[in-house]
Amino acid sequence: MSIKTKEYRRFFPFKKIRKNQKKAISFILNQLLHHDKKYVIVEAGTGIGKSAIGITVSRYLQYYNNKNQIIHKVPNTKEDEKYYNSSYFLTTQKILQKQYINDFGKKPVVNDIEDIIPYQLKSISSSKNYQCEFHSGISCQQGRKALQYVHKSSDFFKSCKNNCLYKSNKTNFTNEKNDGITNYSYFLAETSNLHEIKPKELLVLDECHNIYNELSNFIEIKISKELLTKIDFSFPKSFYGIDMDDNNNNVIFIKWIRERLLPKLNNFISNTKEQLKTDCKKTIEYDSNSEEDIEIIKIIENNKNYNKTSKISKSIELQNQIEKTIKKIKQFLQLYNNNNWIINCNFNTEITKIEIPDTHNIIKVNKIDNYFSNSNSNSNSNSNSINISKNTKKKYKQIEKFVITSIELKPIDISLYSNKLLFKYGHKSLLLSATILNKDKFCNLIGLKSSDVAYLSLPSPFPPENKPILYCPVGNMGLNTIEFTFPKLAKTIKKILKIHKKDKGIIHCHSYKIMNYLMETIQSTRLLSHDSKNREEILNYHLQNTNPSVLLSPSMKEGVDLKNDQSRFQIICKIPYPYLGDKLVKSRMIKWNWWYSYETIKTIIQSIGRSIRTKKDHAKTYILDVCWKDFYIQNKKTFPINFEKYFC
């Protein structure tokens, strides 16, 4: 018995449903309900409409379970905990999260059907993204910090302790009757630390090709020299002589973290918490009114007008940083397996001063007791005299000192942890992406048994003539030859910019080194570059700009929607190989001999998809790295079917 379109049609959020959407929804529901599959992966090319597919599946499952009075129990729970009959939607970026809310979180667009079931999609992100309703001008994150130090009888404490906007949104997100949408990093942090996230019937994992990296980034930890200095601690000298390529030496680091660092961090927190409260009280004599709440908040945020409280502000910020580090370390110690982790020790040279002894300014003086000693004693003995320097200016010299700047601990294979950290929060899981490429390889990476997974691949519906790929080799962009290729790269890009002088576009640089070179060499007012802090600002400027601006970016390979006139061309400067100098990359290449090319292809497909977003959209893609031809020939079978149709 298979589920027909008419059974779920009323749950589809738009008036029209595409052929491939029908195919995907029918496949998913039949696999989940009639074949009892726990996991379904749908690889849907750009333009199919994956989000609407996920929404429809979620709504139908809720209806089906209610109608048939189906309740699923969460395994391995003491109190027979039940899965909430609703869904969590996870995606990679806040911009995609907002897109879900804009499309489905408001009043849904439906057919003229009177008995449409009410649907609620609620979004949540970190507390810094919400404005405090009691005190204007501060975020909920700032206000929640202040709650630790303001008087408990104040109106602010009474209001925000129980009626915080962030807490209200979080309650709606976790509510058993609502679907919730958030990003992977927030979800993982909440499930790991606070245990406030309750399992739901369905996990919809959008952009699921990123699950591997999202889990890896969440698990890994970094301990910096800068942090240790703040708590009057340092890396032991014994670390400098350790062979980092020998995994047997990892036990030395783990022992130091467990027996020395973690107790030090815990002691720091316990010693400073009460001191901070005392310091706050001494600084402000408050009597529970809102003006003094603001004073406390200004202390915490280190307002420039309150210099006398800057020490308190910095202490609170450091306390928050230490608490996060402690949580990460505790999680790491639970998950650590010597054969599955790499430890990077990052070094740098620091300039330090040492005093230069000046032998010309030293006077030898006999000890005073020599005058009363036996005359037969050796008056020339060194023990009978002392050296005294003349009162002259000391001299110093600068030397380079080799120091450890940080230690990084990263997992090689996250499949061991994916169920505990992610999949257990859904009775069933629907995984959506445009770049799965290979079912078995993907399942291997994220910890799913391939035989337990139903898989459907649907090609992009866009006509090939709308997204031509042009191979224009300028030279080898590899590490050893990139400097020689740079001038020709810039020259070719200038020609492409001239061809598209009236068009917006994007140049995928792969690295900041390439981006900075092109900015300095081409010097066009059309080019928009960014750093890690102003990425969203520059992207929004480009989207709103009426002039033919061109984005120059090493990090807009996915999660960016440049539809229609926002981009009519895109340039791939370099084949985006993972960095071979990274110990983690090398370890994963050893574990899976196919991983390196698989990751590269995934990035290429995502990059090409930024500029063609609808069936009528069109854009040209230029690939300039001479390595492209050989790479494609060697890995042709891993690319999507009919990928060659786009070649010009």
C-alpha positions in Angstrom: 0.0 0.0 0.0 1.6 3.2 -1.2 0.8 6.8 -0.2 -0.8 8.8 -3.1 -0.4 12.5 -3.9 -4.0 13.2 -2.9 -3.3 12.1 0.6 -0.6 14.7 1.4 -1.5 17.4 -1.2 -3.4 19.5 1.3 -0.2 19.7 3.5 1.9 21.1 0.8 2.6 24.8 1.6 2.2 26.3 -1.9 -0.5 26.3 -4.5 1.5 24.4 -7.1 3.5 21.3 -6.6 6.2 20.2 -9.0 6.6 16.8 -10.5 9.9 16.0 -8.7 8.4 17.3 -5.4 5.6 14.8 -5.7 8.1 12.0 -6.5 10.2 12.9 -3.5 7.3 13.3 -1.0 5.7 10.0 -2.0 9.1 8.2 -1.8 9.9 9.6 1.7 6.5 8.9 3.2 6.3 5.4 1.9 9.8 4.6 3.1 9.1 6.0 6.6 5.6 4.6 7.1 5.4 1.4 5.0 9.0 0.2 4.8 9.8 1.3 8.4 13.0 3.1 7.4 14.5 5.2 10.1 16.6 7.3 7.7 15.7 8.7 4.3 18.2 10.7 2.2 17.0 12.8 -0.7 19.6 14.3 -3.0 17.7 17.0 -4.8 19.4 19.3 -7.3 19.1 23.0 -7.0 15.6 24.2 -8.1 13.6 21.2 -6.9 12.4 22.9 -3.7 13.7 20.8 -0.8 12.3 22.9 2.0 8.7 22.5 0.9 9.3 18.8 0.7 10.5 18.7 4.3 7.5 20.8 5.5 5.0 18.6 3.8 6.5 15.4 5.2 6.5 16.8 8.7 2.9 17.9 8.5 1.7 14.6 7.1 3.5 12.6 9.7 1.9 14.6 12.5 -1.5 14.1 10.9 -0.9 10.4 10.4 0.2 9.8 14.0 -2.7 11.7 15.5 -5.2 10.0 13.3 -3.9 6.5 14.1 -3.1 7.4 17.7 0.6 6.4 17.3 3.0 7.2 20.1 6.7 6.3 19.9 8.7 5.9 23.1 12.3 7.1 23.3 14.6 4.1 23.9 16.8 3.8 27.0 14.9 6.4 29.1 14.0 5.7 32.7 10.5 7.3 32.6 9.3 6.0 29.2 9.8 9.4 27.6 7.8 9.9 24.4 8.8 11.5 21.1 6.9 14.8 20.7 4.7 14.5 17.6 6.4 17.3 15.7 9.7 18.1 14.0 13.1 19.8 14.3 14.4 21.5 11.1 18.2 22.1 11.1 20.2 24.1 8.6 23.7 25.5 8.4 23.3 29.2 8.4 21.0 31.8 10.0 20.2 33.2 6.5 18.7 29.8 5.5 16.9 29.7 8.9 15.3 33.1 8.1 14.3 31.9 4.7 12.4 29.0 6.2 10.5 31.4 8.5 9.8 33.8 5.7 8.4 31.0 3.5 6.7 28.8 6.1 6.7 30.4 9.5 4.0 32.9 8.8 0.5 32.2 7.5 1.0 29.3 5.0 -0.1 29.6 1.4 -2.5 26.7 0.6 -5.1 25.5 -1.8 -8.7 26.4 -1.2 -9.2 23.7 1.4 -11.2 24.5 4.5 -9.9 21.8 6.8 -6.2 22.7 6.5 -4.5 21.7 9.8 -3.0 24.7 11.6 0.8 24.7 11.4 3.4 26.4 13.6 7.1 26.7 12.7 9.1 28.5 15.4 12.7 29.7 15.1 15.4 30.0 17.7 19.0 31.2 17.7 21.4 32.4 20.4 20.3 34.9 23.0 22.5 37.7 21.5 20.0 37.9 18.5 17.1 39.0 20.7 16.5 42.5 22.2 15.6 42.8 25.9 12.0 43.9 26.3 12.6 45.5 29.7 15.8 47.6 28.9 15.9 48.9 25.3 19.3 48.9 23.6 20.6 45.6 25.1 20.4 42.1 23.9 18.9 39.2 25.9 22.4 37.8 26.2 23.5 41.0 27.9 20.4 41.0 30.1 20.8 37.4 31.1 24.4 38.0 32.2 23.2 41.0 34.2 20.6 38.8 36.0 23.4 37.1 37.9 24.4 40.4 39.6 21.4 42.7 39.8 19.3 42.7 43.0 16.7 40.0 43.0 14.0 42.4 44.2 14.5 44.7 41.2 11.7 45.0 38.6 14.3 44.0 35.9 15.1 40.7 37.7 11.4 39.9 38.3 10.5 40.6 34.7 13.3 39.0 32.8 13.8 36.0 35.0 10.4 34.7 34.0 9.4 36.6 30.9 12.6 36.8 28.8 11.9 37.1 25.1 14.7 34.6 24.3 13.3 32.1 26.8 9.8 32.5 25.4 11.1 31.8 21.9 13.0 28.8 23.1 9.9 27.4 24.8 8.0 27.8 21.5 10.8 26.0 19.6 10.8 23.0 21.9 7.0 22.9 22.3 5.6 19.4 21.4 3.0 20.9 19.2 5.3 23.2 17.1 7.9 22.4 14.5 11.2 24.2 15.3 13.9 25.6 13.0 17.4 26.4 14.0 21.0 26.0 12.9 23.2 23.0 13.7 25.7 24.8 16.0 22.9 26.1 18.3 21.1 22.8 18.4 24.3 20.8 19.2 25.2 23.3 21.9 21.8 23.1 23.6 21.4 19.3 23.4 24.9 18.8 24.8 25.0 21.3 27.6 21.5 22.0 29.0 19.4 18.9 28.1 16.4 21.2 27.5 15.9 19.8 23.9 13.4 17.0 24.0 13.3 14.3 21.2 10.7 14.8 18.4 9.1 12.5 15.8 11.2 13.8 12.9 14.6 15.4 12.3 14.7 17.3 9.0 18.4 17.8 8.3 18.8 20.4 5.5 22.1 20.9 3.8 23.0 17.5 5.3 26.3 17.2 3.4 27.6 19.6 6.2 26.7 17.2 9.1 30.2 15.8 9.1 31.9 19.3 9.4 29.2 20.6 11.8 29.8 17.7 14.3 33.6 17.9 13.9 33.7 21.6 14.5 31.4 21.2 17.6 33.5 18.4 19.1 37.0 19.8 18.5 38.6 22.0 21.1 41.4 24.6 21.1 43.5 25.6 24.1 45.4 28.8 23.5 48.4 30.4 25.2 46.4 33.6 25.4 43.7 31.9 27.5 46.2 30.2 29.8 48.0 33.5 30.5 44.7 35.0 31.7 44.4 32.4 34.4 48.1 32.5 35.3 48.9 29.2 33.7 51.1 27.9 30.8 52.0 25.0 28.7 54.6 22.8 30.4 58.1 22.9 29.0 58.0 19.1 28.4 55.6 19.7 25.5 58.3 21.3 23.4 60.2 18.0 22.9 57.2 15.8 22.0 57.0 14.1 18.6 53.6 15.3 17.4 53.4 12.7 14.6 53.5 9.9 17.2 49.9 9.2 18.4 51.3 7.3 21.4 52.4 10.7 22.8 48.8 11.9 22.9 48.5 10.4 26.4 50.9 13.1 27.7 48.5 15.9 26.5 45.4 14.1 27.8 46.9 13.6 31.2 47.9 17.2 31.4 44.4 18.3 30.4 42.6 16.0 32.8 44.9 16.4 35.9 46.3 19.9 35.6 44.3 22.1 33.2 40.7 21.1 34.1 41.3 21.5 37.9 42.9 24.8 37.3 39.9 26.0 35.3 37.5 24.8 37.9 39.4 26.5 40.7 39.4 29.7 38.7 35.6 29.7 38.3 34.9 28.9 42.0 37.4 31.6 43.2 36.1 34.3 41.0 32.3 33.9 41.1 31.7 35.2 44.6 34.4 37.8 44.2 32.6 39.2 41.2 29.4 39.5 43.1 31.2 41.3 45.9 33.0 43.7 43.5 29.7 44.5 41.8 28.0 45.4 45.1 31.0 47.5 46.2 30.9 49.4 42.9 27.2 50.2 42.9 25.0 50.6 46.0 21.8 49.7 44.3 18.3 49.8 45.8 16.4 47.7 43.3 15.5 50.3 40.7 15.9 50.1 36.9 18.6 52.8 36.7 20.9 50.6 38.7 20.2 47.6 36.5 21.6 49.7 33.6 24.6 50.5 35.7 25.2 46.8 36.2 24.7 46.1 32.5 27.2 48.8 31.6 29.7 47.2 34.0 29.2 43.9 32.2 29.5 45.3 28.8 32.6 47.5 29.8 31.0 50.8 28.7 33.7 53.3 28.1 32.1 55.8 30.4 32.6 53.4 33.3 36.4 52.9 33.3 36.4 52.1 37.0 34.4 49.0 36.3 36.4 47.7 33.4 38.2 45.1 35.6 34.8 43.7 36.6 33.7 43.6 33.0 36.7 41.7 31.8 36.5 39.3 34.7 32.9 38.4 33.8 33.8 38.0 30.1 36.7 35.7 31.1 34.5 33.7 33.4 32.0 33.0 30.5 34.9 32.0 28.3 36.3 29.6 30.9 32.9 28.0 31.5 32.5 27.3 27.8 36.1 25.8 27.7 35.3 23.6 30.7 32.2 22.2 29.0 34.1 21.5 25.8 36.9 19.8 27.7 34.5 17.6 29.7 32.8 16.5 26.4 36.2 15.9 24.8 37.3 13.6 27.7 34.1 11.6 27.4 34.5 11.1 23.6 38.3 10.8 23.3 39.8 7.7 21.7 43.5 7.7 21.0 43.1 6.2 17.5 40.5 8.6 16.4 42.0 12.0 17.4 44.8 14.2 16.2 46.5 16.8 18.3 48.0 19.8 16.6 50.6 21.8 18.5 50.9 25.3 16.9 54.1 27.1 17.3 55.3 30.7 16.7 58.3 32.8 17.3 58.2 35.6 19.8 60.7 38.4 20.2 62.0 38.7 23.8 64.8 40.7 25.5 67.7 39.4 27.5 70.3 41.4 29.4 73.9 41.4 27.9 76.6 41.1 30.6 79.2 43.9 30.3 82.5 42.5 31.5 84.3 45.8 31.0 82.1 47.4 33.7 82.8 44.9 36.5 85.1 45.6 39.5 86.5 42.8 41.6 86.3 43.7 45.4 87.8 41.7 48.3 85.3 40.6 50.9 85.7 42.6 54.1 86.3 39.5 56.2 89.5 38.8 54.2 91.3 41.5 56.2 90.7 39.5 59.4 91.5 36.1 58.0 94.6 34.1 58.2 97.4 35.7 56.3 98.4 32.4 54.7 95.1 32.2 52.9 95.1 32.5 49.1 94.2 36.1 48.5 93.6 35.4 44.8 90.9 32.9 45.4 87.6 33.7 43.7 85.8 32.7 46.9 87.4 35.7 48.7 86.1 38.3 46.3 82.9 39.5 44.7 82.0 41.2 41.4 80.3 44.5 41.5 78.9 46.2 38.3 79.5 49.9 37.8 76.4 52.0 37.9 75.9 52.1 34.1 72.9 51.6 31.8 72.0 48.0 31.2 72.2 46.6 27.7 69.8 44.2 26.2 69.5 42.2 23.0 66.5 40.8 21.2 66.2 37.0 20.5 63.6 34.8 18.9 62.0 32.4 21.2 60.0 29.3 20.0 56.7 29.1 21.8 53.5 27.1 21.7 50.6 29.4 20.8 47.8 26.8 20.9 46.9 23.1 21.1 44.1 21.8 18.9 42.3 18.4 19.5 40.2 17.2 16.5 38.3 14.0 15.7 39.2 12.1 12.6 35.9 10.1 12.3 32.7 11.7 13.8 30.5 8.7 12.9 31.2 7.3 16.3 29.4 10.3 17.9 26.7 11.2 15.5 23.9 9.2 17.1 24.6 10.5 20.6 24.9 14.1 19.6 22.3 14.4 16.8 20.3 11.4 15.5 18.8 10.3 18.8 16.8 13.5 18.9 14.5 12.2 16.2 12.5 9.0 15.9 13.0 9.3 12.2 15.4 11.4 10.1 15.0 13.1 6.7 18.3 14.2 5.2 18.2 16.7 2.4 21.0 18.0 0.1 22.0 18.8 -3.4 25.4 17.2 -3.0 25.3 13.7 -1.5 27.2 12.3 -4.6 27.6 8.8 -3.2 25.2 7.2 -0.7 27.6 4.6 0.7 30.4 7.1 1.2 28.1 9.7 2.8 26.6 7.2 5.2 30.1 6.0 6.1 31.1 9.5 7.1 28.1 10.3 9.2 27.7 7.0 11.0 24.7 5.5 9.3 24.5 1.9 8.1 23.8 2.1 4.4 21.3 -0.8 4.4 19.2 1.1 7.0 18.9 4.1 4.7 16.5 4.7 1.8 18.0 6.9 -0.9 16.6 8.9 -3.7 18.6 11.1 -6.1 16.8 13.7 -8.3 18.8 15.8 -10.8 18.4 19.6 -11.1 15.5 20.6 -13.4 17.5 23.5 -14.9 18.2 23.3 -18.6 21.9 22.9 -19.4 22.0 26.0 -21.7 21.1 28.2 -18.6 24.2 27.2 -16.6 27.1 26.7 -19.1 30.6 25.9 -17.6 33.6 27.3 -19.5 37.1 25.9 -18.9 39.6 28.8 -19.4 42.9 27.5 -18.0 45.4 30.3 -16.9 47.9 28.0 -15.2 48.5 25.8 -12.2 47.0 27.2 -9.0 48.9 24.7 -6.7 50.9 25.9 -3.8 54.3 25.7 -5.6 53.2 27.5 -8.8 50.5 29.9 -7.7 52.8 32.9 -7.6 53.7 32.4 -11.3 50.1 32.0 -12.3 48.8 35.1 -10.4 49.5 37.7 -13.2 47.7 35.6 -15.8 44.8 34.9 -13.4 44.3 38.7 -12.8 44.6 39.4 -16.5 42.0 36.8 -17.4 39.6 38.0 -14.7 39.9 41.5 -16.0 38.8 40.3 -19.4 35.8 38.4 -17.9 34.8 41.5 -16.0 34.9 43.5 -19.2 32.7 40.9 -21.0 30.2 41.2 -18.0 30.6 44.9 -17.5 26.9 45.3 -16.8 26.4 42.2 -14.8 26.7 41.3 -11.1 28.7 38.2 -10.3 30.9 36.4 -7.8 34.5 35.3 -7.8 35.2 32.2 -5.7 38.8 32.7 -4.4 39.2 29.7 -2.2 41.6 31.6 0.0 42.2 35.1 1.4 45.6 35.1 -0.3 44.0 34.9 -3.7 41.3 37.4 -2.7 43.8 40.0 -1.5 46.0 39.6 -4.6 43.1 40.2 -6.9 41.8 43.2 -5.0 45.3 44.8 -5.0 46.0 44.0 -8.6 42.7 44.6 -10.4 41.8 47.6 -8.3 38.2 47.9 -9.7 35.5 49.7 -7.8 33.1 46.9 -8.8 34.9 44.4 -6.5 33.6 43.8 -3.0 35.8 41.8 -0.6 35.2 40.9 3.0 36.8 39.5 6.1 35.3 37.0 8.6 33.5 39.8 10.5 31.7 41.7 7.8 30.8 38.9 5.4 27.0 39.3 5.9 27.3 43.1 5.6 29.1 42.9 2.3 26.7 40.3 0.9 23.7 42.4 1.8 25.3 45.5 0.2 25.8 43.5 -3.0 22.2 42.3 -3.0 20.8 45.8 -2.6 23.3 47.6 -4.8 22.0 48.8 -8.1 25.4 48.9 -9.7 27.1 45.8 -11.2 29.2 44.8 -8.2 31.1 41.6 -8.0 31.7 39.6 -4.8 35.2 38.5 -4.2 35.1 35.8 -1.5 36.8 32.7 -0.2 33.8 31.6 1.8 30.5 32.0 -0.1 30.6 28.5 -1.7 27.2 27.6 -0.1 24.3 29.1 1.8 24.3 32.2 -0.5 21.3 32.8 -2.8 22.4 35.0 -5.8 19.4 34.5 -7.9 18.5 36.3 -11.2 20.4 39.6 -11.7 22.3 39.2 -8.4 24.8 37.1 -10.3 25.0 36.4 -14.1 28.5 34.9 -13.9 30.8 33.3 -11.4 34.5 32.5 -11.5 36.3 29.5 -9.8 39.9 30.6 -9.5 41.3 27.4 -8.0 40.1 23.8 -7.6 39.1 23.9 -3.9 41.2 21.0 -2.5 41.4 20.6 1.3 44.7 22.0 2.6 47.3 19.2 2.6 49.3 20.9 5.3 46.5 20.1 7.8 47.3 17.1 9.9 43.5 16.3 10.1 43.2 16.3 6.3 46.1 13.9 6.0 44.6 11.6 8.7 41.2 11.5 6.9 42.9 10.8 3.6 44.6 7.8 5.2 41.4 6.5 6.7 39.3 6.9 3.5 41.3 7.0 0.2 38.4 8.6 -1.6 37.7 11.4 1.0 40.0 14.1 -0.5 38.4 14.1 -4.0 34.9 13.6 -2.5 35.2 16.8 -0.4 36.6 18.7 -3.4 33.8 17.7 -5.7 31.2 18.6 -3.1 32.7 22.1 -2.8 32.7 22.6 -6.6 29.1 21.6 -7.0 28.0 23.9 -4.2 30.0 26.8 -5.7 28.4 26.4 -9.1 25.0 26.4 -7.5 25.2 29.9 -6.0 24.2 31.8 -9.2 21.4 29.6 -10.8 18.5 29.4 -8.4 15.4 29.0 -10.5 14.4 27.3 -13.8 14.4 30.6 -15.7 17.6 31.8 -14.1 20.9 31.8 -16.0 24.6 32.4 -15.3 28.0 31.4 -16.7 30.7 29.6 -14.7 34.3 30.1 -15.6 36.9 27.6 -14.2 40.4 29.0 -14.5 42.7 26.4 -12.8 44.5 24.2 -15.3 44.1 21.3 -12.8 40.4 21.1 -13.5 40.7 18.9 -16.7 42.7 16.1 -15.1 40.7 16.3 -11.9 37.4 15.8 -13.7 38.7 12.9 -15.8 39.9 11.1 -12.8 36.7 11.6 -10.7 34.1 11.7 -13.4 32.0 8.9 -11.9 31.5 10.8 -8.6 30.1 13.9 -10.2 26.3 14.1 -10.7 24.8 12.2 -13.7 24.8 14.3 -16.9 27.2 16.9 -15.4 29.1 17.0 -18.8 26.0 18.5 -20.4 26.9 21.9 -18.9 30.4 22.0 -20.5 30.9 24.4 -23.4 
